[in-house]
Amino acid sequence: MPSLEVLTAFAVVCFLLSITPGPSILYIMARSISQGPSAGVSAASGMAVGSFVYVIATVLGLAAIFKYSPIAYTGLKIVGAVYLVYLGWQYFKPMAQPAANPSLSKANNFAIMKQSFVVELTNPKTALFFLAFLPQFVTNENAQVSTQLLILGVIYTLITLCCDISIALLSGKVGNRLHKNNNQSQWQNKLAGSVMFVLAGMIGYESIK
């Protein structure tokens, strides 16, 4: 079990990393502004589940594949970029979503959660992050290293989830105000789709450079 000092330092670093602007925050903001705070929370939850999968993979040592196999790393990045392009295109397609239908709203949020899970899962940087970051806070190689990695991974995931949900709620309020005007609503969707395209372009550029 890591010491209290180590856990405190780790939590502070995780918080600072979580509020630093990056692709994940942009993705959640795009979801929230386009479809409201509940969509942003669903996106944050899906990404948290994907992140926790990488925590388990790191603990088991499976994530090392991406560190030692450049082909697997590049391939997964390309798959993630293509998927983001697909999600971005959906925002440019004309859609009719009756907000008064509660069951439809729940289905949409669940779909967003699944899509966000895939987005996070196809981000090999998450695996490399855990491989490079978590071991720095393991205090004793002779102790239960797997247990320490799991505890640290859970803490990171929870802190990130709380920060992402806060960002989703704030962005959602902005989106709700814009959503009252139909023209602005269309602009929201195009903005969200454009963000997806930009993220895909960033990933694609890093894959081929």
C-alpha positions in Angstrom: 0.0 0.0 0.0 1.5 3.4 -1.0 2.2 5.8 1.8 -0.1 8.8 2.5 2.6 11.2 1.3 2.9 9.3 -2.0 -0.9 9.1 -2.5 -1.3 12.8 -1.8 1.5 13.8 -4.3 0.0 11.4 -6.8 -3.5 12.8 -6.3 -2.3 16.4 -6.8 -0.4 15.5 -10.0 -3.5 13.6 -11.3 -5.7 16.6 -10.7 -3.3 19.0 -12.5 -3.1 16.6 -15.4 -6.9 16.2 -15.5 -7.5 19.9 -15.8 -4.8 20.5 -18.4 -6.5 21.1 -21.8 -6.1 18.2 -24.2 -7.9 15.9 -26.6 -10.1 14.3 -23.9 -11.3 17.6 -22.6 -12.0 18.9 -26.1 -14.0 15.7 -26.9 -16.1 16.0 -23.7 -16.7 19.7 -24.3 -17.8 19.0 -27.9 -20.3 16.4 -26.7 -21.6 18.7 -23.9 -22.0 21.8 -26.1 -23.7 19.8 -28.8 -26.1 17.6 -26.9 -26.2 18.9 -23.3 -24.6 18.1 -20.0 -26.0 14.6 -19.7 -24.2 13.7 -23.0 -21.0 15.2 -21.6 -21.3 13.2 -18.4 -22.0 10.0 -20.5 -18.9 10.7 -22.5 -16.8 11.2 -19.4 -18.2 8.0 -17.9 -17.4 6.0 -21.1 -13.9 7.3 -21.2 -13.4 6.5 -17.5 -14.4 2.9 -18.1 -12.0 2.7 -21.0 -9.3 4.2 -18.9 -9.9 1.6 -16.2 -9.6 -1.1 -18.7 -6.1 0.2 -19.4 -5.4 0.2 -15.7 -6.2 -3.5 -15.5 -4.1 -4.1 -18.6 -1.2 -2.2 -17.1 -1.4 -4.2 -13.9 -1.4 -7.4 -15.9 1.4 -6.3 -18.1 -0.6 -6.5 -21.3 -0.2 -2.8 -22.2 3.5 -3.3 -22.7 2.6 -4.6 -26.2 2.1 -1.0 -27.3 5.5 0.0 -25.9 7.4 -2.7 -27.7 5.4 -3.1 -30.9 5.4 0.1 -33.0 3.1 -1.5 -35.5 0.4 -2.3 -33.0 0.8 1.2 -31.5 0.4 2.9 -35.0 -2.4 0.7 -36.0 -4.5 1.4 -33.0 -3.9 5.2 -33.4 -5.2 5.0 -37.0 -8.2 3.0 -35.9 -9.0 5.7 -33.3 -8.6 8.5 -35.9 -10.9 6.8 -38.3 -13.5 6.3 -35.6 -13.3 10.0 -34.6 -13.9 10.9 -38.3 -17.0 8.7 -38.3 -18.3 10.3 -35.1 -17.6 13.8 -36.5 -19.5 13.1 -39.6 -22.6 12.2 -37.6 -22.8 15.8 -36.4 -23.0 17.1 -40.0 -25.8 14.7 -40.9 -29.4 16.1 -40.5 -30.9 14.4 -37.4 -34.2 14.6 -35.7 -34.0 13.9 -32.0 -37.3 14.5 -30.1 -36.1 15.7 -26.7 -39.4 14.9 -25.1 -38.9 11.2 -25.4 -37.2 10.0 -22.2 -36.4 6.5 -23.5 -34.7 8.0 -26.6 -32.7 10.3 -24.4 -31.5 7.4 -22.3 -30.6 5.4 -25.4 -28.6 8.3 -26.8 -26.7 8.8 -23.6 -25.9 5.1 -23.5 -24.7 5.1 -27.1 -22.5 8.1 -26.3 -21.0 6.2 -23.4 -20.2 3.3 -25.6 -18.7 5.5 -28.3 -16.6 7.3 -25.8 -15.4 4.0 -24.4 -14.2 3.0 -27.8 -12.5 6.4 -28.3 -10.6 6.0 -25.1 -9.8 2.3 -25.8 -8.4 3.2 -29.2 -6.0 5.7 -27.6 -2.7 3.9 -27.0 -1.3 6.9 -25.4 -3.4 6.1 -22.4 -1.7 2.7 -22.1 1.7 4.3 -22.5 0.8 6.9 -20.0 0.0 4.3 -17.4 3.2 2.4 -18.1 5.4 5.5 -17.7 3.4 7.3 -15.0 2.1 4.9 -12.4 5.4 3.0 -11.7 7.0 6.3 -10.6 4.8 6.2 -7.5 5.4 2.6 -6.6 7.3 2.8 -3.4 8.7 -0.7 -2.8 9.5 -3.2 -5.6 9.4 -6.0 -3.0 5.9 -5.2 -1.9 2.6 -5.9 -3.8 3.5 -4.0 -6.9 0.3 -5.1 -8.7 -1.8 -3.9 -5.8 -0.1 -0.6 -5.7 -0.6 -0.1 -9.4 -4.2 -0.9 -9.2 -4.8 1.5 -6.3 -3.0 4.3 -8.2 -4.9 3.5 -11.3 -8.3 3.7 -9.6 -7.4 7.0 -7.9 -6.3 8.5 -11.3 -9.5 7.3 -13.0 -11.8 8.7 -10.3 -10.0 12.1 -10.2 -10.1 12.3 -13.9 -13.8 11.3 -14.0 -14.7 14.0 -11.4 -12.8 16.7 -13.4 -14.3 15.6 -16.7 -17.9 15.6 -15.3 -17.3 19.1 -14.0 -16.1 20.2 -17.4 -19.1 18.5 -19.0 -21.6 20.2 -16.7 -20.1 23.7 -17.3 -19.9 23.1 -21.1 -23.4 21.7 -21.1 -24.8 25.0 -19.6 -23.2 26.9 -22.4 -24.7 24.4 -24.9 -28.1 24.7 -23.4 -28.1 28.4 -23.8 -27.1 28.1 -27.4 -29.5 25.3 -28.1 -32.5 27.7 -27.6 -31.8 29.2 -31.0 -32.2 26.8 -34.0 -29.4 28.4 -36.0 -27.1 28.3 -33.1 -28.1 24.6 -32.5 -26.9 23.8 -36.0 -23.7 25.7 -35.4 -23.2 23.7 -32.2 -23.3 20.4 -34.1 -20.9 21.6 -36.8 -18.5 22.8 -34.1 -18.7 19.5 -32.3 -18.1 17.6 -35.6 -15.2 19.9 -36.5 -13.6 19.2 -33.1 -13.8 15.5 -33.8 -12.2 16.0 -37.2 -9.4 18.1 -35.7 -8.7 15.4 -33.1 -8.7 12.8 -35.8 -6.2 14.9 -37.8 -3.9 15.3 -34.8 -3.9 11.6 -34.2 -3.4 10.8 -37.9 -0.5 13.3 -38.1 1.3 11.8 -35.2 0.9 8.4 -36.8 2.6 9.2 -40.0 5.2 11.8 -39.0 
